[in-house]
Amino acid sequence: MITLIDIKKSINQVLKANFPDVKLHAGEVKEGFAKPSFFTQIIPIYSNHDTTNYSSNKLMIVINYFSKNETELENLKMVDELKKAFGMTLKVGSRYLTLQNIEADTTDGVLQFKFDLNFFDGVETTKEEGYEAAGELKINLKE
């Protein structure tokens, strides 16, 4: 089972490995941070139980990048670098999740790089206590 924390760690690992000079902050930091900086956010879109054993999931990943001088050129370069760093897939544990709907937008000098992750996952089931397992069943059919 893939957890949101596993996905967040994988995203942060990609950013740290490819951009060691850019600070990575938690979403709680609102002011007083050094630039350039990344802020990452996971937005769960849906999680559906398709069967008793599997669920389908969709997440939106948002990476906000505050460039040093907040210039368009810096942001455009970062879009290309982020696309290259993430490639087509994100490795989470032993699985590879495909990036979909990759978008980039700049508002007030801040780059927002977004992509979706769609994946199937196993559902953890808990064994209900207090019930006996079914035993032998005898059926007598009469015509």
PyMOL CGO cylinders between C-alpha atoms (Angstrom):
from pymol import cmd
from pymol.cgo import CYLINDER

trace = [
    CYLINDER, 0.00, 0.00, 0.00, 1.25, 3.44, -0.96, 0.3, 1, 1, 1, 1, 1, 1,
    CYLINDER, 1.25, 3.44, -0.96, 0.75, 6.19, 1.61, 0.3, 1, 1, 1, 1, 1, 1,
    CYLINDER, 0.75, 6.19, 1.61, 0.63, 9.93, 1.03, 0.3, 1, 1, 1, 1, 1, 1,
    CYLINDER, 0.63, 9.93, 1.03, 3.74, 10.25, 3.19, 0.3, 1, 1, 1, 1, 1, 1,
    CYLINDER, 3.74, 10.25, 3.19, 5.59, 7.80, 0.89, 0.3, 1, 1, 1, 1, 1, 1,
    CYLINDER, 5.59, 7.80, 0.89, 4.65, 9.94, -2.11, 0.3, 1, 1, 1, 1, 1, 1,
    CYLINDER, 4.65, 9.94, -2.11, 5.68, 13.17, -0.36, 0.3, 1, 1, 1, 1, 1, 1,
    CYLINDER, 5.68, 13.17, -0.36, 9.06, 11.65, 0.56, 0.3, 1, 1, 1, 1, 1, 1,
    CYLINDER, 9.06, 11.65, 0.56, 9.63, 10.53, -3.04, 0.3, 1, 1, 1, 1, 1, 1,
    CYLINDER, 9.63, 10.53, -3.04, 8.82, 13.99, -4.42, 0.3, 1, 1, 1, 1, 1, 1,
    CYLINDER, 8.82, 13.99, -4.42, 11.13, 15.63, -1.90, 0.3, 1, 1, 1, 1, 1, 1,
    CYLINDER, 11.13, 15.63, -1.90, 13.93, 13.15, -2.74, 0.3, 1, 1, 1, 1, 1, 1,
    CYLINDER, 13.93, 13.15, -2.74, 13.69, 14.06, -6.43, 0.3, 1, 1, 1, 1, 1, 1,
    CYLINDER, 13.69, 14.06, -6.43, 13.87, 17.77, -5.59, 0.3, 1, 1, 1, 1, 1, 1,
    CYLINDER, 13.87, 17.77, -5.59, 16.77, 17.37, -3.15, 0.3, 1, 1, 1, 1, 1, 1,
    CYLINDER, 16.77, 17.37, -3.15, 18.77, 15.18, -5.56, 0.3, 1, 1, 1, 1, 1, 1,
    CYLINDER, 18.77, 15.18, -5.56, 18.30, 17.46, -8.57, 0.3, 1, 1, 1, 1, 1, 1,
    CYLINDER, 18.30, 17.46, -8.57, 18.27, 20.87, -6.88, 0.3, 1, 1, 1, 1, 1, 1,
    CYLINDER, 18.27, 20.87, -6.88, 20.61, 20.69, -3.87, 0.3, 1, 1, 1, 1, 1, 1,
    CYLINDER, 20.61, 20.69, -3.87, 21.01, 24.49, -3.72, 0.3, 1, 1, 1, 1, 1, 1,
    CYLINDER, 21.01, 24.49, -3.72, 17.27, 25.16, -3.49, 0.3, 1, 1, 1, 1, 1, 1,
    CYLINDER, 17.27, 25.16, -3.49, 15.70, 25.08, -0.02, 0.3, 1, 1, 1, 1, 1, 1,
    CYLINDER, 15.70, 25.08, -0.02, 12.76, 22.76, 0.54, 0.3, 1, 1, 1, 1, 1, 1,
    CYLINDER, 12.76, 22.76, 0.54, 10.12, 23.94, 3.02, 0.3, 1, 1, 1, 1, 1, 1,
    CYLINDER, 10.12, 23.94, 3.02, 7.05, 22.46, 4.63, 0.3, 1, 1, 1, 1, 1, 1,
    CYLINDER, 7.05, 22.46, 4.63, 3.73, 24.03, 3.72, 0.3, 1, 1, 1, 1, 1, 1,
    CYLINDER, 3.73, 24.03, 3.72, 3.42, 25.58, 7.18, 0.3, 1, 1, 1, 1, 1, 1,
    CYLINDER, 3.42, 25.58, 7.18, 6.20, 28.13, 6.49, 0.3, 1, 1, 1, 1, 1, 1,
    CYLINDER, 6.20, 28.13, 6.49, 4.53, 31.32, 5.28, 0.3, 1, 1, 1, 1, 1, 1,
    CYLINDER, 4.53, 31.32, 5.28, 7.22, 33.99, 5.57, 0.3, 1, 1, 1, 1, 1, 1,
    CYLINDER, 7.22, 33.99, 5.57, 10.86, 34.54, 6.35, 0.3, 1, 1, 1, 1, 1, 1,
    CYLINDER, 10.86, 34.54, 6.35, 12.22, 31.85, 4.02, 0.3, 1, 1, 1, 1, 1, 1,
    CYLINDER, 12.22, 31.85, 4.02, 15.27, 32.19, 1.82, 0.3, 1, 1, 1, 1, 1, 1,
    CYLINDER, 15.27, 32.19, 1.82, 14.95, 32.19, -1.96, 0.3, 1, 1, 1, 1, 1, 1,
    CYLINDER, 14.95, 32.19, -1.96, 15.16, 30.14, -4.11, 0.3, 1, 1, 1, 1, 1, 1,
    CYLINDER, 15.16, 30.14, -4.11, 12.77, 27.74, -2.38, 0.3, 1, 1, 1, 1, 1, 1,
    CYLINDER, 12.77, 27.74, -2.38, 10.37, 24.88, -3.09, 0.3, 1, 1, 1, 1, 1, 1,
    CYLINDER, 10.37, 24.88, -3.09, 7.10, 24.18, -1.31, 0.3, 1, 1, 1, 1, 1, 1,
    CYLINDER, 7.10, 24.18, -1.31, 5.38, 20.87, -2.06, 0.3, 1, 1, 1, 1, 1, 1,
    CYLINDER, 5.38, 20.87, -2.06, 1.75, 19.98, -1.56, 0.3, 1, 1, 1, 1, 1, 1,
    CYLINDER, 1.75, 19.98, -1.56, -0.32, 16.84, -2.19, 0.3, 1, 1, 1, 1, 1, 1,
    CYLINDER, -0.32, 16.84, -2.19, -4.02, 17.31, -2.91, 0.3, 1, 1, 1, 1, 1, 1,
    CYLINDER, -4.02, 17.31, -2.91, -6.05, 14.09, -2.85, 0.3, 1, 1, 1, 1, 1, 1,
    CYLINDER, -6.05, 14.09, -2.85, -8.66, 14.29, -5.65, 0.3, 1, 1, 1, 1, 1, 1,
    CYLINDER, -8.66, 14.29, -5.65, -10.37, 10.94, -5.08, 0.3, 1, 1, 1, 1, 1, 1,
    CYLINDER, -10.37, 10.94, -5.08, -9.97, 7.44, -3.72, 0.3, 1, 1, 1, 1, 1, 1,
    CYLINDER, -9.97, 7.44, -3.72, -12.55, 4.88, -4.82, 0.3, 1, 1, 1, 1, 1, 1,
    CYLINDER, -12.55, 4.88, -4.82, -12.88, 1.32, -3.57, 0.3, 1, 1, 1, 1, 1, 1,
    CYLINDER, -12.88, 1.32, -3.57, -13.27, -0.49, -6.89, 0.3, 1, 1, 1, 1, 1, 1,
    CYLINDER, -13.27, -0.49, -6.89, -13.35, -3.91, -5.26, 0.3, 1, 1, 1, 1, 1, 1,
    CYLINDER, -13.35, -3.91, -5.26, -12.88, -5.22, -1.74, 0.3, 1, 1, 1, 1, 1, 1,
    CYLINDER, -12.88, -5.22, -1.74, -9.17, -5.58, -2.49, 0.3, 1, 1, 1, 1, 1, 1,
    CYLINDER, -9.17, -5.58, -2.49, -8.28, -2.60, -4.70, 0.3, 1, 1, 1, 1, 1, 1,
    CYLINDER, -8.28, -2.60, -4.70, -8.84, 1.14, -4.81, 0.3, 1, 1, 1, 1, 1, 1,
    CYLINDER, -8.84, 1.14, -4.81, -8.24, 3.67, -7.59, 0.3, 1, 1, 1, 1, 1, 1,
    CYLINDER, -8.24, 3.67, -7.59, -6.64, 6.93, -6.52, 0.3, 1, 1, 1, 1, 1, 1,
    CYLINDER, -6.64, 6.93, -6.52, -5.94, 10.33, -8.03, 0.3, 1, 1, 1, 1, 1, 1,
    CYLINDER, -5.94, 10.33, -8.03, -3.69, 12.96, -6.48, 0.3, 1, 1, 1, 1, 1, 1,
    CYLINDER, -3.69, 12.96, -6.48, -2.61, 16.39, -7.63, 0.3, 1, 1, 1, 1, 1, 1,
    CYLINDER, -2.61, 16.39, -7.63, 0.96, 17.31, -6.80, 0.3, 1, 1, 1, 1, 1, 1,
    CYLINDER, 0.96, 17.31, -6.80, 1.72, 21.04, -6.57, 0.3, 1, 1, 1, 1, 1, 1,
    CYLINDER, 1.72, 21.04, -6.57, 5.27, 22.35, -6.38, 0.3, 1, 1, 1, 1, 1, 1,
    CYLINDER, 5.27, 22.35, -6.38, 5.60, 26.08, -5.78, 0.3, 1, 1, 1, 1, 1, 1,
    CYLINDER, 5.60, 26.08, -5.78, 8.96, 27.55, -6.72, 0.3, 1, 1, 1, 1, 1, 1,
    CYLINDER, 8.96, 27.55, -6.72, 10.08, 30.93, -5.47, 0.3, 1, 1, 1, 1, 1, 1,
    CYLINDER, 10.08, 30.93, -5.47, 12.98, 31.97, -7.67, 0.3, 1, 1, 1, 1, 1, 1,
    CYLINDER, 12.98, 31.97, -7.67, 15.76, 34.16, -6.37, 0.3, 1, 1, 1, 1, 1, 1,
    CYLINDER, 15.76, 34.16, -6.37, 14.79, 37.24, -8.40, 0.3, 1, 1, 1, 1, 1, 1,
    CYLINDER, 14.79, 37.24, -8.40, 11.24, 36.18, -9.36, 0.3, 1, 1, 1, 1, 1, 1,
    CYLINDER, 11.24, 36.18, -9.36, 11.95, 36.66, -13.06, 0.3, 1, 1, 1, 1, 1, 1,
    CYLINDER, 11.95, 36.66, -13.06, 10.16, 34.97, -15.93, 0.3, 1, 1, 1, 1, 1, 1,
    CYLINDER, 10.16, 34.97, -15.93, 13.44, 33.61, -17.29, 0.3, 1, 1, 1, 1, 1, 1,
    CYLINDER, 13.44, 33.61, -17.29, 14.27, 31.87, -13.99, 0.3, 1, 1, 1, 1, 1, 1,
    CYLINDER, 14.27, 31.87, -13.99, 10.80, 30.33, -13.86, 0.3, 1, 1, 1, 1, 1, 1,
    CYLINDER, 10.80, 30.33, -13.86, 10.90, 29.14, -17.48, 0.3, 1, 1, 1, 1, 1, 1,
    CYLINDER, 10.90, 29.14, -17.48, 14.26, 27.46, -16.89, 0.3, 1, 1, 1, 1, 1, 1,
    CYLINDER, 14.26, 27.46, -16.89, 12.88, 25.79, -13.77, 0.3, 1, 1, 1, 1, 1, 1,
    CYLINDER, 12.88, 25.79, -13.77, 9.88, 24.39, -15.66, 0.3, 1, 1, 1, 1, 1, 1,
    CYLINDER, 9.88, 24.39, -15.66, 12.23, 22.60, -18.06, 0.3, 1, 1, 1, 1, 1, 1,
    CYLINDER, 12.23, 22.60, -18.06, 14.46, 21.43, -15.21, 0.3, 1, 1, 1, 1, 1, 1,
    CYLINDER, 14.46, 21.43, -15.21, 11.51, 20.07, -13.20, 0.3, 1, 1, 1, 1, 1, 1,
    CYLINDER, 11.51, 20.07, -13.20, 10.19, 18.19, -16.24, 0.3, 1, 1, 1, 1, 1, 1,
    CYLINDER, 10.19, 18.19, -16.24, 13.63, 16.68, -16.74, 0.3, 1, 1, 1, 1, 1, 1,
    CYLINDER, 13.63, 16.68, -16.74, 14.10, 15.84, -13.04, 0.3, 1, 1, 1, 1, 1, 1,
    CYLINDER, 14.10, 15.84, -13.04, 10.77, 14.01, -12.70, 0.3, 1, 1, 1, 1, 1, 1,
    CYLINDER, 10.77, 14.01, -12.70, 10.72, 12.49, -16.16, 0.3, 1, 1, 1, 1, 1, 1,
    CYLINDER, 10.72, 12.49, -16.16, 7.72, 10.29, -16.93, 0.3, 1, 1, 1, 1, 1, 1,
    CYLINDER, 7.72, 10.29, -16.93, 7.45, 8.47, -13.60, 0.3, 1, 1, 1, 1, 1, 1,
    CYLINDER, 7.45, 8.47, -13.60, 7.85, 8.95, -9.88, 0.3, 1, 1, 1, 1, 1, 1,
    CYLINDER, 7.85, 8.95, -9.88, 9.41, 6.04, -8.00, 0.3, 1, 1, 1, 1, 1, 1,
    CYLINDER, 9.41, 6.04, -8.00, 7.52, 5.37, -4.76, 0.3, 1, 1, 1, 1, 1, 1,
    CYLINDER, 7.52, 5.37, -4.76, 8.92, 2.36, -2.92, 0.3, 1, 1, 1, 1, 1, 1,
    CYLINDER, 8.92, 2.36, -2.92, 9.09, -0.44, -5.47, 0.3, 1, 1, 1, 1, 1, 1,
    CYLINDER, 9.09, -0.44, -5.47, 6.47, 1.12, -7.77, 0.3, 1, 1, 1, 1, 1, 1,
    CYLINDER, 6.47, 1.12, -7.77, 6.61, 3.69, -10.53, 0.3, 1, 1, 1, 1, 1, 1,
    CYLINDER, 6.61, 3.69, -10.53, 3.70, 6.11, -10.86, 0.3, 1, 1, 1, 1, 1, 1,
    CYLINDER, 3.70, 6.11, -10.86, 3.18, 7.89, -14.18, 0.3, 1, 1, 1, 1, 1, 1,
    CYLINDER, 3.18, 7.89, -14.18, 2.99, 11.69, -14.15, 0.3, 1, 1, 1, 1, 1, 1,
    CYLINDER, 2.99, 11.69, -14.15, -0.08, 12.97, -15.99, 0.3, 1, 1, 1, 1, 1, 1,
    CYLINDER, -0.08, 12.97, -15.99, -1.54, 16.39, -16.86, 0.3, 1, 1, 1, 1, 1, 1,
    CYLINDER, -1.54, 16.39, -16.86, 1.71, 18.27, -16.26, 0.3, 1, 1, 1, 1, 1, 1,
    CYLINDER, 1.71, 18.27, -16.26, 1.07, 22.02, -16.02, 0.3, 1, 1, 1, 1, 1, 1,
    CYLINDER, 1.07, 22.02, -16.02, 3.07, 25.11, -15.17, 0.3, 1, 1, 1, 1, 1, 1,
    CYLINDER, 3.07, 25.11, -15.17, 1.77, 28.55, -14.29, 0.3, 1, 1, 1, 1, 1, 1,
    CYLINDER, 1.77, 28.55, -14.29, 3.37, 31.72, -13.01, 0.3, 1, 1, 1, 1, 1, 1,
    CYLINDER, 3.37, 31.72, -13.01, 1.47, 34.12, -10.76, 0.3, 1, 1, 1, 1, 1, 1,
    CYLINDER, 1.47, 34.12, -10.76, 3.11, 37.11, -9.08, 0.3, 1, 1, 1, 1, 1, 1,
    CYLINDER, 3.11, 37.11, -9.08, 6.57, 35.76, -9.92, 0.3, 1, 1, 1, 1, 1, 1,
    CYLINDER, 6.57, 35.76, -9.92, 5.89, 32.36, -8.28, 0.3, 1, 1, 1, 1, 1, 1,
    CYLINDER, 5.89, 32.36, -8.28, 6.05, 29.25, -10.45, 0.3, 1, 1, 1, 1, 1, 1,
    CYLINDER, 6.05, 29.25, -10.45, 3.43, 26.60, -9.77, 0.3, 1, 1, 1, 1, 1, 1,
    CYLINDER, 3.43, 26.60, -9.77, 4.36, 23.22, -11.29, 0.3, 1, 1, 1, 1, 1, 1,
    CYLINDER, 4.36, 23.22, -11.29, 1.54, 20.67, -11.10, 0.3, 1, 1, 1, 1, 1, 1,
    CYLINDER, 1.54, 20.67, -11.10, 0.94, 17.09, -12.15, 0.3, 1, 1, 1, 1, 1, 1,
    CYLINDER, 0.94, 17.09, -12.15, -1.48, 14.28, -11.39, 0.3, 1, 1, 1, 1, 1, 1,
    CYLINDER, -1.48, 14.28, -11.39, -0.76, 10.76, -10.17, 0.3, 1, 1, 1, 1, 1, 1,
    CYLINDER, -0.76, 10.76, -10.17, -3.36, 8.08, -10.92, 0.3, 1, 1, 1, 1, 1, 1,
    CYLINDER, -3.36, 8.08, -10.92, -2.75, 4.65, -9.44, 0.3, 1, 1, 1, 1, 1, 1,
    CYLINDER, -2.75, 4.65, -9.44, -4.37, 1.49, -8.18, 0.3, 1, 1, 1, 1, 1, 1,
    CYLINDER, -4.37, 1.49, -8.18, -3.53, 0.28, -4.71, 0.3, 1, 1, 1, 1, 1, 1,
    CYLINDER, -3.53, 0.28, -4.71, -4.34, -2.62, -2.46, 0.3, 1, 1, 1, 1, 1, 1,
    CYLINDER, -4.34, -2.62, -2.46, -6.87, -2.12, 0.29, 0.3, 1, 1, 1, 1, 1, 1,
    CYLINDER, -6.87, -2.12, 0.29, -5.85, -3.18, 3.76, 0.3, 1, 1, 1, 1, 1, 1,
    CYLINDER, -5.85, -3.18, 3.76, -8.57, -5.30, 5.29, 0.3, 1, 1, 1, 1, 1, 1,
    CYLINDER, -8.57, -5.30, 5.29, -8.95, -6.10, 8.92, 0.3, 1, 1, 1, 1, 1, 1,
    CYLINDER, -8.95, -6.10, 8.92, -10.23, -9.44, 10.01, 0.3, 1, 1, 1, 1, 1, 1,
    CYLINDER, -10.23, -9.44, 10.01, -13.48, -9.01, 11.88, 0.3, 1, 1, 1, 1, 1, 1,
    CYLINDER, -13.48, -9.01, 11.88, -13.35, -10.48, 15.33, 0.3, 1, 1, 1, 1, 1, 1,
    CYLINDER, -13.35, -10.48, 15.33, -16.19, -12.26, 17.08, 0.3, 1, 1, 1, 1, 1, 1,
    CYLINDER, -16.19, -12.26, 17.08, -17.24, -14.39, 14.14, 0.3, 1, 1, 1, 1, 1, 1,
    CYLINDER, -17.24, -14.39, 14.14, -16.37, -18.01, 13.52, 0.3, 1, 1, 1, 1, 1, 1,
    CYLINDER, -16.37, -18.01, 13.52, -15.09, -19.02, 10.14, 0.3, 1, 1, 1, 1, 1, 1,
    CYLINDER, -15.09, -19.02, 10.14, -17.63, -20.91, 8.05, 0.3, 1, 1, 1, 1, 1, 1,
    CYLINDER, -17.63, -20.91, 8.05, -17.45, -24.64, 8.49, 0.3, 1, 1, 1, 1, 1, 1,
    CYLINDER, -17.45, -24.64, 8.49, -18.85, -27.52, 6.49, 0.3, 1, 1, 1, 1, 1, 1,
    CYLINDER, -18.85, -27.52, 6.49, -22.19, -26.91, 4.78, 0.3, 1, 1, 1, 1, 1, 1,
    CYLINDER, -22.19, -26.91, 4.78, -24.47, -29.85, 3.94, 0.3, 1, 1, 1, 1, 1, 1,
    CYLINDER, -24.47, -29.85, 3.94, -27.16, -29.32, 1.36, 0.3, 1, 1, 1, 1, 1, 1,
    CYLINDER, -27.16, -29.32, 1.36, -29.95, -31.78, 0.70, 0.3, 1, 1, 1, 1, 1, 1,
    CYLINDER, -29.95, -31.78, 0.70, -31.65, -31.17, -2.62, 0.3, 1, 1, 1, 1, 1, 1,
    CYLINDER, -31.65, -31.17, -2.62, -35.01, -32.82, -3.30, 0.3, 1, 1, 1, 1, 1, 1,
    CYLINDER, -35.01, -32.82, -3.30, -36.79, -32.84, -6.63, 0.3, 1, 1, 1, 1, 1, 1,
]
cmd.load_cgo(trace, "trace")
